[in-house]
């Protein structure tokens, strides 16, 4: 709304200048620069709106994909509450109390923001996307078995996947999941969105 107001004010100023005095070359230059300024503001508003629309689209897609993943995890947990990993340890697909990042979701977002590095090749190519990172939080809160998975029908750039794995594998200790009041190994998944500004 502020930007619309700015455009209206500039256009009013333009009209006022146009109706004032004689049209000497000095006044004409002034009018041209005012018109150019109004056009620049209008272009800036359009660019800002384009960026806002793009951000909204990416966020909507991320939410839809996360919902799809949550349904798939719920179905998997219904079919099998646990599975055995490569070392023979029992891992819960869905524990009674899920593992949590120490400090909560806000701290996890801060950790990701501070530690993720946008891969240069992906940035230069304008590649964006959401990577879903699956991992196990063991009974001591350590992150292990970090893998990424594509959402159905979508492939994500390998550089984005590699960076996601690197950052999640280096995460500090989590609060372990709980089953019947006891710490257990539990699987967990987070989306990481790479978005160019």
QUIBELWO-V967185 format. One record per residue. N is the residue number from 0. RES is the residue in one letter. PHI is phi in radians with two decimals (* if undefined). PSI is psi in whole degrees, -180 to 180 (NA if undefined). OMEGA is omega in degrees with one decimal (999 if undefined). Layout:
N&RES&PHI&PSI&OMEGA, N&RES&PHI&PSI&OMEGA
//
This chain:
0&X&*&-41&178.5, 1&X&-1.03&-41&-178.1, 2&X&-1.18&-39&176.5, 3&X&-1.10&-41&178.8, 4&X&-1.10&-40&179.0, 5&X&-1.10&-42&180.0, 6&X&-1.11&-44&179.6, 7&X&-1.07&-46&179.5, 8&X&-1.06&-45&179.3, 9&X&-1.11&-41&179.7, 10&X&-1.16&-39&176.5, 11&X&-1.09&-42&178.3, 12&X&-1.08&-40&179.1, 13&X&-1.09&-46&179.7, 14&X&-1.11&-43&179.6, 15&X&-1.07&-44&179.0, 16&X&-1.12&-37&-177.7, 17&X&-1.17&-35&-177.0, 18&X&-1.48&-11&-177.8, 19&X&-1.51&140&165.9, 20&X&0.99&-172&-179.8, 21&X&-1.45&162&-176.4, 22&X&-1.72&74&174.1, 23&X&-1.38&172&179.5, 24&X&-1.14&-29&178.1, 25&X&-1.15&-47&177.9, 26&X&-1.12&-39&-180.0, 27&X&-1.10&-43&177.5, 28&X&-1.07&-42&179.4, 29&X&-1.09&-43&179.4, 30&X&-1.14&-42&179.3, 31&X&-1.07&-43&-179.4, 32&X&-1.20&-34&177.4, 33&X&-1.17&-43&178.7, 34&X&-1.11&-42&178.6, 35&X&-1.09&-42&178.2, 36&X&-1.09&-41&178.7, 37&X&-1.12&-41&178.1, 38&X&-1.13&-41&178.9, 39&X&-1.08&-45&178.9, 40&X&-1.09&-43&179.4, 41&X&-1.07&-42&178.8, 42&X&-1.14&-41&177.9, 43&X&-1.07&-41&179.3, 44&X&-1.11&-44&179.0, 45&X&-1.08&-43&178.8, 46&X&-1.09&-42&178.8, 47&X&-1.10&-42&178.2, 48&X&-1.14&-40&177.8, 49&X&-1.05&-44&179.7, 50&X&-1.12&-43&179.5, 51&X&-1.09&-41&178.3, 52&X&-1.12&-42&179.5, 53&X&-1.10&-46&178.9, 54&X&-1.07&-42&179.5, 55&X&-1.11&-41&179.0, 56&X&-1.12&-45&-179.6, 57&X&-1.11&-43&179.5, 58&X&-1.12&-41&178.4, 59&X&-1.10&-45&178.6, 60&X&-1.08&-42&179.6, 61&X&-1.08&-44&-179.6, 62&X&-1.11&-44&179.4, 63&X&-1.07&-44&179.6, 64&X&-1.14&-40&178.6, 65&X&-1.11&-39&177.4, 66&X&-1.13&-42&176.9, 67&X&-1.04&-45&-179.8, 68&X&-1.13&-42&-179.7, 69&X&-1.08&-40&176.8, 70&X&-1.12&-42&179.4, 71&X&-1.12&-41&178.3, 72&X&-1.14&-42&179.2, 73&X&-1.09&-42&177.9, 74&X&-1.11&-42&179.1, 75&X&-1.10&-42&179.7, 76&X&-1.17&-36&176.8, 77&X&-1.12&-42&-178.5, 78&X&-1.20&-43&-178.9, 79&X&-2.55&114&-179.7, 80&X&-1.17&-33&-178.6, 81&X&-2.36&168&170.8, 82&X&-2.58&164&176.9, 83&X&-1.73&130&177.7, 84&X&-1.42&-176&-176.5, 85&X&-1.04&-30&-179.1, 86&X&-1.57&1&178.4, 87&X&1.58&3&179.1, 88&X&-1.37&146&177.2, 89&X&-1.41&130&178.8, 90&X&-2.14&131&178.4, 91&X&-1.47&130&173.3, 92&X&-1.19&-35&178.8, 93&X&-2.60&109&178.3, 94&X&-1.46&163&177.1, 95&X&-1.02&-42&174.4, 96&X&-2.12&118&-177.9, 97&X&-1.17&154&171.9, 98&X&-1.08&155&177.9, 99&X&-2.47&147&177.9, 100&X&-1.17&136&179.5, 101&X&-1.03&122&-177.0, 102&X&1.72&-10&176.8, 103&X&1.63&-177&-175.7, 104&X&-1.12&-36&179.5, 105&X&-1.06&-44&179.1, 106&X&-1.19&-34&177.9, 107&X&-1.14&-43&178.2, 108&X&-1.08&-40&177.8, 109&X&-1.11&-44&178.3, 110&X&-1.02&-48&-179.0, 111&X&-1.12&-44&179.7, 112&X&-1.05&-41&-177.4, 113&X&-1.33&-24&-171.6, 114&X&-1.94&-21&178.3, 115&X&-1.25&137&174.8, 116&X&-2.12&121&-179.6, 117&X&-1.13&122&179.6, 118&X&-1.02&131&-175.5, 119&X&-1.01&-45&-178.7, 120&X&-1.08&-40&179.0, 121&X&-1.18&-41&178.7, 122&X&-1.09&-48&-178.4, 123&X&-1.09&-32&-179.8, 124&X&-1.55&-4&179.7, 125&X&1.29&26&-177.2, 126&X&-1.45&131&177.4, 127&X&-2.25&166&175.5, 128&X&2.87&170&177.2, 129&X&-1.94&129&179.1, 130&X&-1.88&130&174.7, 131&X&-1.72&121&-176.8, 132&X&-1.85&122&177.6, 133&X&-1.84&139&180.0, 134&X&-2.76&172&177.0, 135&X&-1.98&135&170.8, 136&X&-1.81&116&-176.2, 137&X&-1.34&177&-175.6, 138&X&-1.11&-17&176.3, 139&X&-1.64&-2&179.1, 140&X&1.57&7&179.3, 141&X&-1.46&141&177.5, 142&X&-1.50&133&177.8, 143&X&-2.58&172&178.8, 144&X&0.89&53&-178.1, 145&X&-1.45&124&177.5, 146&X&-2.44&161&174.2, 147&X&-2.01&153&178.4, 148&X&-2.36&143&177.4, 149&X&-1.38&148&172.2, 150&X&-1.35&149&179.8, 151&X&-0.87&130&175.8, 152&X&1.35&9&-178.8, 153&X&-2.43&136&175.0, 154&X&-1.94&138&-179.7, 155&X&-1.92&145&-178.9, 156&X&-0.97&138&-177.0, 157&X&-1.09&-35&179.6, 158&X&-1.10&-38&177.5, 159&X&-1.17&-39&177.9, 160&X&-1.11&-47&-178.3, 161&X&-1.07&-42&179.7, 162&X&-1.16&-39&178.5, 163&X&-1.10&-44&178.9, 164&X&-1.08&-45&-178.8, 165&X&-0.99&-49&-175.3, 166&X&-1.22&-42&-179.1, 167&X&-1.20&-40&179.9, 168&X&-1.09&-26&-178.8, 169&X&-1.61&6&-177.1, 170&X&-1.07&148&175.2, 171&X&-1.21&175&-177.4, 172&X&-1.03&137&177.3, 173&X&-1.68&173&167.9, 174&X&-1.55&121&-174.7, 175&X&-1.13&155&173.8, 176&X&-1.21&162&-177.3, 177&X&-2.24&141&173.9, 178&X&-2.38&122&-177.4, 179&X&0.94&40&176.5, 180&X&1.34&9&-177.2, 181&X&-2.11&140&177.3, 182&X&-1.14&135&-178.3, 183&X&-2.39&163&171.2, 184&X&-1.32&130&-178.6, 185&X&-2.45&144&178.1, 186&X&-1.43&154&-178.1, 187&X&-2.62&156&180.0, 188&X&-2.47&139&174.9, 189&X&-2.35&145&172.8, 190&X&-1.58&139&174.1, 191&X&-2.15&120&-177.2, 192&X&-1.78&126&174.7, 193&X&-1.77&119&-175.5, 194&X&-2.41&129&179.1, 195&X&-1.40&142&179.1, 196&X&-1.51&NA&999
//
